[in-house]
Structures are given as structure tokens and as C-alpha cells.
Amino acid sequence: MVQTWSSWKRFPDAHSGGVVEAPIGPGVYEVRHTMTGQVVAFGSARNVANAISELKVNGGASPLARLFGKQPLVSAVNDLEYRTYATASRAEAKTAASRFQGLRQSAWRRRLDHGLSARNLG
């Protein structure tokens, strides 16, 4: 069976009763900013649904919590979307995440190399 990424889904707002639609088992997740495409969270997890729902994404923390705690990813949950990649085991999820990370890095390198070569030609 060929595994693929799920489609992009809007990040749920817990305050309005939204829920995460993700595998309860192992897999990989990616959260990005909707408008810019900037990845704000990526990783493998034993339980993808829990990992996504536990991300700190709201900027509503107190000033003291922001000073000493983990900073929220973005100020508005509505600005985020996520996708998942289910795997059969935690080990497979780690391997897939590592592979995806390598693919992302090589794509950025190609993009950077292309940009540099275009500047050198001009």
C-alpha cells in the first residue's frame, strides 16, 4: 500500500470546539502558515493527533508564561493548516520524518543554487 500525505486541513481552534482530524497512531505531522507556507511545526510522533493538539499555537499566554515558558508558534490559530502522514510504527515515523527533512533540505539547496546561478549570469 502506498502511503501519502493527507490533504491540508485548517488548524482547529479549541476555544470554538474544533477538533484535530489526525491518526491516533504513529506518523509524521507538518503545520504551516496558510498565507506564507512557512513551516511552524514538523515532527514524528507515537500519537499524531495528540502531538498536534498539544502544540502551543495561541498567543494568549500571560507575560510571565511567555517570559519563562515555550513561546507560541503564531498569534492566530486561523492562520495555520496541517497535514499528516500515517505510519505503521514509531520507528517508521522517525525514518519517514528524517527522509522528508532531507528532501526539504535538498529542495531548498536546489532553489538556492538556482537563485545564485541566475544572479551570476545577470
Helices and strands as residue ranges (DSSP letters): E 9-10, G 14-16, E 27-33, E 39-45, H 48-53, H 63-68, G 77-79, E 80-86, H 90-121
